[in-house]
């Protein structure tokens, strides 16, 4: 049977997920205040608000008011101890009279990194840590990677037919999966800070790359397009609807041209990085510039060349394969240029963690191994 600490930390992790895709550059954190006693009672819940503030702890404390005095605070990530755009959460916890803090995971951010828990202990608050740490690590992986490796968490999403091939676009999206699977894909967009495709995908599908779930239009991620030489059609749908969600175009350093001003006049941001071995924007550099701008969770929905380059660069943490019930046929594209799904299915560095039937489609999730080491 799970302990009280595990039950309430699970609740903190659950509310933290509400912030996914909405709180960058900050991590999505959850906090639950619990009254003491043999039958503990949840007093309030808080999670990181859109834009990254106020923080989860502050929200939970404000909702509890005076009831926070003597309570236990469960929080999915170490409370901050530095002055940023908001005062330190550790100070707010101390001022509220919280008696005990249970933390799932320490924050490697050098501005925090143990200082938050130390400040709480110095104030006489009982502190326990490491409760459901593995689950918290997975939830917070984008933040941890941004701090530790200067890149976001990267998920590659592939939609294939029963033959494992991608349907080529013809100026508009071609669906190989049903509505339920596509809804799950849109939920992945809503939980991502940014979505990335190559210029070829924009030319073939003219996608909007927004979240179109009912009531969640405001959850669309930043739309990132890799365009080595800034040759993107300036009439592309996402450019003409740049107000729906930000558009960032990443080109090569030698690919800057007068078209930069054209794209910027449409509301896009143009960024330049050095080339990789395939003469396209280097995936590691792309991840680096996105992390510098605050992105912690990146979803890739690009074509075979983008998938192959990011896979070869070793920056993909998760692969989500959506497989439809019908074959694409002879016109289909191999998802990794000259290779099929076997490069993921047979890869030693990835393990299958989920297989789910979604309507008539199948969704298979692979994770890179040893993510919590």
WOLIN-V212852 format. One record per residue. N is the residue number from 0. RES is the residue in one small letter. OMEGA is omega in radians with two decimals (none if undefined). BURIAL is 1 if it has 24 or more other C-alpha atoms within 12 Angstrom, else 0. D_LAST is the distance of its C-alpha to the last C-alpha in whole Angstrom. Layout:
BEGIN
n=N res=RES omega=OMEGA burial=BURIAL d_last=D_LAST
n=N res=RES omega=OMEGA burial=BURIAL d_last=D_LAST
END
This chain:
BEGIN
n=0 res=x omega=-3.13 burial=0 d_last=26
n=1 res=x omega=3.08 burial=0 d_last=24
n=2 res=x omega=3.07 burial=0 d_last=25
n=3 res=x omega=-3.13 burial=1 d_last=26
n=4 res=x omega=-3.14 burial=1 d_last=23
n=5 res=x omega=-3.14 burial=1 d_last=21
n=6 res=x omega=-3.07 burial=0 d_last=24
n=7 res=x omega=3.05 burial=1 d_last=25
n=8 res=x omega=3.06 burial=1 d_last=21
n=9 res=x omega=3.09 burial=1 d_last=21
n=10 res=x omega=3.11 burial=1 d_last=24
n=11 res=x omega=3.10 burial=1 d_last=23
n=12 res=x omega=-3.14 burial=1 d_last=20
n=13 res=x omega=-3.13 burial=1 d_last=23
n=14 res=x omega=3.09 burial=1 d_last=25
n=15 res=x omega=-3.09 burial=1 d_last=22
n=16 res=x omega=3.11 burial=1 d_last=22
n=17 res=x omega=-3.11 burial=1 d_last=26
n=18 res=x omega=-3.08 burial=1 d_last=25
n=19 res=x omega=3.12 burial=1 d_last=23
n=20 res=x omega=-3.04 burial=1 d_last=25
n=21 res=x omega=-2.93 burial=1 d_last=27
n=22 res=x omega=-3.13 burial=1 d_last=25
n=23 res=x omega=0.20 burial=1 d_last=24
n=24 res=x omega=3.14 burial=1 d_last=24
n=25 res=x omega=3.05 burial=1 d_last=22
n=26 res=x omega=3.04 burial=1 d_last=20
n=27 res=x omega=-3.06 burial=1 d_last=21
n=28 res=x omega=3.07 burial=1 d_last=21
n=29 res=x omega=3.14 burial=1 d_last=23
n=30 res=x omega=3.12 burial=1 d_last=25
n=31 res=x omega=3.08 burial=1 d_last=27
n=32 res=x omega=-3.05 burial=1 d_last=30
n=33 res=x omega=3.10 burial=1 d_last=31
n=34 res=x omega=-3.14 burial=1 d_last=34
n=35 res=x omega=3.09 burial=0 d_last=34
n=36 res=x omega=-3.14 burial=0 d_last=36
n=37 res=x omega=3.08 burial=0 d_last=36
n=38 res=x omega=-3.05 burial=0 d_last=36
n=39 res=x omega=-3.09 burial=0 d_last=33
n=40 res=x omega=3.09 burial=0 d_last=34
n=41 res=x omega=3.13 burial=1 d_last=32
n=42 res=x omega=-3.11 burial=1 d_last=34
n=43 res=x omega=3.08 burial=1 d_last=33
n=44 res=x omega=3.07 burial=1 d_last=30
n=45 res=x omega=3.08 burial=1 d_last=29
n=46 res=x omega=-3.12 burial=1 d_last=26
n=47 res=x omega=-3.08 burial=1 d_last=26
n=48 res=x omega=-3.14 burial=1 d_last=29
n=49 res=x omega=-3.09 burial=1 d_last=30
n=50 res=x omega=3.05 burial=0 d_last=29
n=51 res=x omega=3.12 burial=1 d_last=27
n=52 res=x omega=0.00 burial=1 d_last=29
n=53 res=x omega=-3.10 burial=1 d_last=30
n=54 res=x omega=-3.05 burial=1 d_last=27
n=55 res=x omega=-3.09 burial=1 d_last=26
n=56 res=x omega=-3.13 burial=1 d_last=27
n=57 res=x omega=3.14 burial=1 d_last=30
n=58 res=x omega=-3.13 burial=1 d_last=31
n=59 res=x omega=-3.13 burial=1 d_last=31
n=60 res=x omega=3.14 burial=1 d_last=33
n=61 res=x omega=3.14 burial=1 d_last=36
n=62 res=x omega=-3.13 burial=0 d_last=36
n=63 res=x omega=-3.11 burial=1 d_last=36
n=64 res=x omega=-3.10 burial=0 d_last=38
n=65 res=x omega=3.14 burial=0 d_last=40
n=66 res=x omega=-3.14 burial=1 d_last=38
n=67 res=x omega=-3.11 burial=1 d_last=35
n=68 res=x omega=-3.13 burial=1 d_last=37
n=69 res=x omega=-3.08 burial=1 d_last=35
n=70 res=x omega=3.04 burial=1 d_last=33
n=71 res=x omega=3.12 burial=1 d_last=29
n=72 res=x omega=3.03 burial=1 d_last=27
n=73 res=x omega=-3.09 burial=1 d_last=23
n=74 res=x omega=-3.01 burial=1 d_last=21
n=75 res=x omega=3.14 burial=1 d_last=18
n=76 res=x omega=-3.11 burial=1 d_last=17
n=77 res=x omega=3.11 burial=1 d_last=19
n=78 res=x omega=-3.10 burial=1 d_last=22
n=79 res=x omega=-3.12 burial=1 d_last=23
n=80 res=x omega=-3.08 burial=1 d_last=25
n=81 res=x omega=3.06 burial=0 d_last=27
n=82 res=x omega=3.04 burial=0 d_last=30
n=83 res=x omega=3.05 burial=0 d_last=30
n=84 res=x omega=3.06 burial=0 d_last=32
n=85 res=x omega=3.09 burial=0 d_last=32
n=86 res=x omega=-3.13 burial=0 d_last=32
n=87 res=x omega=3.09 burial=1 d_last=29
n=88 res=x omega=3.12 burial=1 d_last=28
n=89 res=x omega=3.12 burial=1 d_last=27
n=90 res=x omega=3.13 burial=1 d_last=31
n=91 res=x omega=3.12 burial=1 d_last=32
n=92 res=x omega=3.13 burial=1 d_last=30
n=93 res=x omega=-3.11 burial=1 d_last=32
n=94 res=x omega=-3.11 burial=1 d_last=35
n=95 res=x omega=3.12 burial=1 d_last=35
n=96 res=x omega=3.09 burial=1 d_last=35
n=97 res=x omega=-3.07 burial=1 d_last=32
n=98 res=x omega=-3.06 burial=1 d_last=32
n=99 res=x omega=3.07 burial=1 d_last=28
n=100 res=x omega=3.06 burial=1 d_last=25
n=101 res=x omega=-3.04 burial=1 d_last=22
n=102 res=x omega=-3.14 burial=1 d_last=19
n=103 res=x omega=-2.92 burial=1 d_last=16
n=104 res=x omega=3.02 burial=1 d_last=13
n=105 res=x omega=-3.14 burial=1 d_last=14
n=106 res=x omega=-3.12 burial=1 d_last=15
n=107 res=x omega=3.08 burial=1 d_last=14
n=108 res=x omega=-3.06 burial=1 d_last=17
n=109 res=x omega=3.09 burial=0 d_last=19
n=110 res=x omega=-3.13 burial=0 d_last=22
n=111 res=x omega=3.00 burial=1 d_last=20
n=112 res=x omega=3.09 burial=0 d_last=17
n=113 res=x omega=-3.09 burial=1 d_last=19
n=114 res=x omega=-3.13 burial=1 d_last=22
n=115 res=x omega=3.13 burial=1 d_last=23
n=116 res=x omega=3.11 burial=1 d_last=22
n=117 res=x omega=-3.14 burial=1 d_last=24
n=118 res=x omega=3.11 burial=1 d_last=27
n=119 res=x omega=3.13 burial=1 d_last=27
n=120 res=x omega=3.13 burial=1 d_last=27
n=121 res=x omega=3.12 burial=0 d_last=29
n=122 res=x omega=3.10 burial=0 d_last=32
n=123 res=x omega=3.12 burial=0 d_last=31
n=124 res=x omega=3.07 burial=1 d_last=29
n=125 res=x omega=-3.08 burial=1 d_last=27
n=126 res=x omega=3.00 burial=1 d_last=23
n=127 res=x omega=-3.11 burial=1 d_last=21
n=128 res=x omega=3.09 burial=1 d_last=17
n=129 res=x omega=3.13 burial=1 d_last=14
n=130 res=x omega=-3.09 burial=1 d_last=16
n=131 res=x omega=-3.08 burial=1 d_last=15
n=132 res=x omega=-3.10 burial=1 d_last=12
n=133 res=x omega=3.10 burial=1 d_last=10
n=134 res=x omega=3.12 burial=1 d_last=13
n=135 res=x omega=3.11 burial=1 d_last=13
n=136 res=x omega=-3.14 burial=1 d_last=10
n=137 res=x omega=3.13 burial=1 d_last=11
n=138 res=x omega=-3.00 burial=1 d_last=15
n=139 res=x omega=-3.00 burial=1 d_last=14
n=140 res=x omega=3.14 burial=1 d_last=12
n=141 res=x omega=3.10 burial=1 d_last=15
n=142 res=x omega=-3.12 burial=1 d_last=15
n=143 res=x omega=3.12 burial=1 d_last=12
n=144 res=x omega=3.13 burial=1 d_last=12
n=145 res=x omega=3.13 burial=1 d_last=16
n=146 res=x omega=-3.02 burial=1 d_last=15
n=147 res=x omega=-3.06 burial=0 d_last=13
n=148 res=x omega=3.12 burial=0 d_last=14
n=149 res=x omega=3.05 burial=1 d_last=17
n=150 res=x omega=3.06 burial=1 d_last=17
n=151 res=x omega=2.90 burial=1 d_last=17
n=152 res=x omega=-3.04 burial=1 d_last=15
n=153 res=x omega=3.06 burial=1 d_last=17
n=154 res=x omega=3.07 burial=1 d_last=19
n=155 res=x omega=3.11 burial=1 d_last=22
n=156 res=x omega=3.12 burial=1 d_last=24
n=157 res=x omega=3.03 burial=1 d_last=27
n=158 res=x omega=-3.06 burial=1 d_last=30
n=159 res=x omega=3.02 burial=1 d_last=32
n=160 res=x omega=-3.13 burial=1 d_last=35
n=161 res=x omega=3.10 burial=1 d_last=35
n=162 res=x omega=3.09 burial=1 d_last=35
n=163 res=x omega=-3.10 burial=1 d_last=32
n=164 res=x omega=3.11 burial=1 d_last=34
n=165 res=x omega=3.09 burial=1 d_last=34
n=166 res=x omega=3.10 burial=1 d_last=37
n=167 res=x omega=3.11 burial=1 d_last=39
n=168 res=x omega=3.11 burial=1 d_last=40
n=169 res=x omega=3.14 burial=0 d_last=44
n=170 res=x omega=3.12 burial=0 d_last=44
n=171 res=x omega=-3.13 burial=0 d_last=42
n=172 res=x omega=3.05 burial=0 d_last=39
n=173 res=x omega=-3.06 burial=1 d_last=40
n=174 res=x omega=3.03 burial=1 d_last=38
n=175 res=x omega=3.11 burial=1 d_last=37
n=176 res=x omega=-3.09 burial=1 d_last=35
n=177 res=x omega=-3.03 burial=1 d_last=37
n=178 res=x omega=-3.11 burial=0 d_last=37
n=179 res=x omega=3.12 burial=0 d_last=35
n=180 res=x omega=3.13 burial=1 d_last=32
n=181 res=x omega=3.09 burial=1 d_last=33
n=182 res=x omega=3.09 burial=0 d_last=33
n=183 res=x omega=3.08 burial=1 d_last=29
n=184 res=x omega=3.10 burial=1 d_last=29
n=185 res=x omega=3.07 burial=1 d_last=30
n=186 res=x omega=3.06 burial=1 d_last=28
n=187 res=x omega=3.08 burial=1 d_last=25
n=188 res=x omega=-3.10 burial=1 d_last=27
n=189 res=x omega=-3.11 burial=1 d_last=28
n=190 res=x omega=3.13 burial=1 d_last=24
n=191 res=x omega=3.07 burial=1 d_last=23
n=192 res=x omega=-3.09 burial=1 d_last=24
n=193 res=x omega=3.07 burial=1 d_last=26
n=194 res=x omega=-3.02 burial=1 d_last=27
n=195 res=x omega=3.01 burial=1 d_last=27
n=196 res=x omega=3.03 burial=1 d_last=30
n=197 res=x omega=3.13 burial=1 d_last=32
n=198 res=x omega=-3.12 burial=1 d_last=36
n=199 res=x omega=3.12 burial=1 d_last=37
n=200 res=x omega=3.11 burial=1 d_last=35
n=201 res=x omega=3.13 burial=1 d_last=37
n=202 res=x omega=-3.05 burial=1 d_last=40
n=203 res=x omega=-2.99 burial=1 d_last=40
n=204 res=x omega=-3.03 burial=1 d_last=39
n=205 res=x omega=-3.04 burial=1 d_last=40
n=206 res=x omega=3.02 burial=1 d_last=37
n=207 res=x omega=3.13 burial=1 d_last=37
n=208 res=x omega=3.12 burial=1 d_last=33
n=209 res=x omega=3.02 burial=1 d_last=34
n=210 res=x omega=-3.07 burial=1 d_last=33
n=211 res=x omega=3.02 burial=1 d_last=36
n=212 res=x omega=-3.13 burial=0 d_last=35
n=213 res=x omega=3.11 burial=0 d_last=38
n=214 res=x omega=-3.08 burial=0 d_last=38
n=215 res=x omega=-3.14 burial=0 d_last=35
n=216 res=x omega=3.12 burial=0 d_last=36
n=217 res=x omega=-3.13 burial=0 d_last=35
n=218 res=x omega=-3.14 burial=1 d_last=31
n=219 res=x omega=-3.13 burial=1 d_last=32
n=220 res=x omega=2.95 burial=1 d_last=29
n=221 res=x omega=-3.12 burial=1 d_last=30
n=222 res=x omega=-3.06 burial=1 d_last=31
n=223 res=x omega=3.12 burial=1 d_last=30
n=224 res=x omega=3.03 burial=1 d_last=32
n=225 res=x omega=-3.06 burial=1 d_last=32
n=226 res=x omega=-2.95 burial=1 d_last=35
n=227 res=x omega=-3.03 burial=1 d_last=35
n=228 res=x omega=3.13 burial=1 d_last=39
n=229 res=x omega=3.13 burial=1 d_last=40
n=230 res=x omega=3.14 burial=1 d_last=42
n=231 res=x omega=3.09 burial=1 d_last=41
n=232 res=x omega=-3.08 burial=1 d_last=44
n=233 res=x omega=3.06 burial=1 d_last=45
n=234 res=x omega=3.13 burial=0 d_last=46
n=235 res=x omega=-3.05 burial=1 d_last=43
n=236 res=x omega=-3.08 burial=1 d_last=42
n=237 res=x omega=3.08 burial=1 d_last=39
n=238 res=x omega=-3.13 burial=1 d_last=41
n=239 res=x omega=3.04 burial=1 d_last=44
n=240 res=x omega=-3.09 burial=0 d_last=42
n=241 res=x omega=3.14 burial=1 d_last=40
n=242 res=x omega=-3.14 burial=0 d_last=41
n=243 res=x omega=3.11 burial=1 d_last=39
n=244 res=x omega=-3.12 burial=1 d_last=35
n=245 res=x omega=3.06 burial=1 d_last=34
n=246 res=x omega=3.06 burial=1 d_last=35
n=247 res=x omega=3.10 burial=1 d_last=33
n=248 res=x omega=-3.13 burial=1 d_last=34
n=249 res=x omega=-3.14 burial=1 d_last=32
n=250 res=x omega=3.05 burial=1 d_last=34
n=251 res=x omega=-3.11 burial=1 d_last=34
n=252 res=x omega=3.11 burial=1 d_last=35
n=253 res=x omega=-3.12 burial=0 d_last=38
n=254 res=x omega=3.11 burial=1 d_last=39
n=255 res=x omega=-3.13 burial=1 d_last=40
n=256 res=x omega=3.12 burial=0 d_last=44
n=257 res=x omega=3.12 burial=0 d_last=46
n=258 res=x omega=3.08 burial=0 d_last=45
n=259 res=x omega=-3.13 burial=1 d_last=42
n=260 res=x omega=3.11 burial=0 d_last=45
n=261 res=x omega=-3.13 burial=0 d_last=46
n=262 res=x omega=-3.13 burial=1 d_last=42
n=263 res=x omega=3.10 burial=0 d_last=42
n=264 res=x omega=3.10 burial=0 d_last=45
n=265 res=x omega=3.08 burial=1 d_last=44
n=266 res=x omega=-3.14 burial=0 d_last=41
n=267 res=x omega=3.01 burial=1 d_last=38
n=268 res=x omega=-3.14 burial=1 d_last=36
n=269 res=x omega=-3.13 burial=1 d_last=36
n=270 res=x omega=-3.12 burial=1 d_last=33
n=271 res=x omega=3.07 burial=1 d_last=33
n=272 res=x omega=3.13 burial=1 d_last=30
n=273 res=x omega=-3.10 burial=1 d_last=31
n=274 res=x omega=3.01 burial=1 d_last=31
n=275 res=x omega=-3.07 burial=0 d_last=28
n=276 res=x omega=3.13 burial=0 d_last=30
n=277 res=x omega=3.11 burial=0 d_last=31
n=278 res=x omega=3.04 burial=0 d_last=33
n=279 res=x omega=3.10 burial=1 d_last=32
n=280 res=x omega=-3.08 burial=1 d_last=30
n=281 res=x omega=-3.09 burial=1 d_last=26
n=282 res=x omega=3.14 burial=1 d_last=23
n=283 res=x omega=3.11 burial=1 d_last=21
n=284 res=x omega=3.09 burial=1 d_last=24
n=285 res=x omega=3.12 burial=1 d_last=25
n=286 res=x omega=-3.13 burial=1 d_last=21
n=287 res=x omega=-3.11 burial=1 d_last=22
n=288 res=x omega=3.07 burial=1 d_last=25
n=289 res=x omega=3.11 burial=1 d_last=24
n=290 res=x omega=3.11 burial=1 d_last=21
n=291 res=x omega=-3.13 burial=0 d_last=24
n=292 res=x omega=2.99 burial=1 d_last=26
n=293 res=x omega=-3.10 burial=1 d_last=24
n=294 res=x omega=3.11 burial=1 d_last=22
n=295 res=x omega=-3.09 burial=1 d_last=19
n=296 res=x omega=-3.08 burial=1 d_last=19
n=297 res=x omega=3.06 burial=1 d_last=21
n=298 res=x omega=3.12 burial=1 d_last=23
n=299 res=x omega=3.06 burial=1 d_last=24
n=300 res=x omega=-3.08 burial=1 d_last=28
n=301 res=x omega=-3.13 burial=1 d_last=29
n=302 res=x omega=-3.05 burial=1 d_last=31
n=303 res=x omega=-3.10 burial=1 d_last=30
n=304 res=x omega=3.10 burial=1 d_last=30
n=305 res=x omega=3.14 burial=1 d_last=28
n=306 res=x omega=-3.12 burial=1 d_last=25
n=307 res=x omega=-3.07 burial=1 d_last=26
n=308 res=x omega=3.13 burial=1 d_last=25
n=309 res=x omega=3.07 burial=1 d_last=22
n=310 res=x omega=-3.13 burial=1 d_last=21
n=311 res=x omega=3.14 burial=0 d_last=22
n=312 res=x omega=3.08 burial=0 d_last=20
n=313 res=x omega=-3.09 burial=0 d_last=17
n=314 res=x omega=3.13 burial=1 d_last=16
n=315 res=x omega=-3.11 burial=1 d_last=16
n=316 res=x omega=-3.06 burial=1 d_last=14
n=317 res=x omega=3.07 burial=1 d_last=16
n=318 res=x omega=3.10 burial=1 d_last=19
n=319 res=x omega=-3.11 burial=1 d_last=22
n=320 res=x omega=3.08 burial=1 d_last=25
n=321 res=x omega=-3.05 burial=1 d_last=28
n=322 res=x omega=3.11 burial=1 d_last=31
n=323 res=x omega=-3.05 burial=1 d_last=35
n=324 res=x omega=-3.07 burial=1 d_last=37
n=325 res=x omega=3.11 burial=0 d_last=39
n=326 res=x omega=3.05 burial=0 d_last=39
n=327 res=x omega=3.09 burial=1 d_last=39
n=328 res=x omega=-3.02 burial=0 d_last=41
n=329 res=x omega=-3.12 burial=0 d_last=43
n=330 res=x omega=-3.05 burial=0 d_last=42
n=331 res=x omega=-3.14 burial=1 d_last=38
n=332 res=x omega=3.03 burial=1 d_last=36
n=333 res=x omega=-3.02 burial=1 d_last=33
n=334 res=x omega=3.12 burial=1 d_last=30
n=335 res=x omega=3.11 burial=1 d_last=28
n=336 res=x omega=-3.12 burial=0 d_last=32
n=337 res=x omega=-3.09 burial=0 d_last=32
n=338 res=x omega=3.11 burial=0 d_last=30
n=339 res=x omega=-3.08 burial=1 d_last=29
n=340 res=x omega=-3.13 burial=1 d_last=27
n=341 res=x omega=-3.14 burial=0 d_last=26
n=342 res=x omega=3.03 burial=1 d_last=24
n=343 res=x omega=-3.06 burial=1 d_last=21
n=344 res=x omega=-3.10 burial=0 d_last=22
n=345 res=x omega=-3.08 burial=0 d_last=22
n=346 res=x omega=3.14 burial=0 d_last=19
n=347 res=x omega=-3.06 burial=0 d_last=16
n=348 res=x omega=3.13 burial=0 d_last=14
n=349 res=x omega=3.05 burial=1 d_last=15
n=350 res=x omega=3.11 burial=1 d_last=15
n=351 res=x omega=-3.11 burial=0 d_last=18
n=352 res=x omega=-3.10 burial=0 d_last=17
n=353 res=x omega=2.98 burial=0 d_last=21
n=354 res=x omega=-3.07 burial=0 d_last=24
n=355 res=x omega=3.03 burial=0 d_last=27
n=356 res=x omega=3.13 burial=0 d_last=31
n=357 res=x omega=-3.01 burial=0 d_last=32
n=358 res=x omega=3.10 burial=0 d_last=36
n=359 res=x omega=-3.08 burial=0 d_last=36
n=360 res=x omega=3.09 burial=1 d_last=33
n=361 res=x omega=3.07 burial=1 d_last=30
n=362 res=x omega=3.14 burial=1 d_last=26
n=363 res=x omega=-3.11 burial=1 d_last=23
n=364 res=x omega=3.04 burial=1 d_last=20
n=365 res=x omega=3.08 burial=1 d_last=17
n=366 res=x omega=3.01 burial=1 d_last=14
n=367 res=x omega=-3.06 burial=1 d_last=11
n=368 res=x omega=3.02 burial=0 d_last=9
n=369 res=x omega=-3.13 burial=0 d_last=5
n=370 res=x omega=-3.08 burial=1 d_last=6
n=371 res=x omega=3.11 burial=0 d_last=4
n=372 res=x omega=none burial=0 d_last=0
END
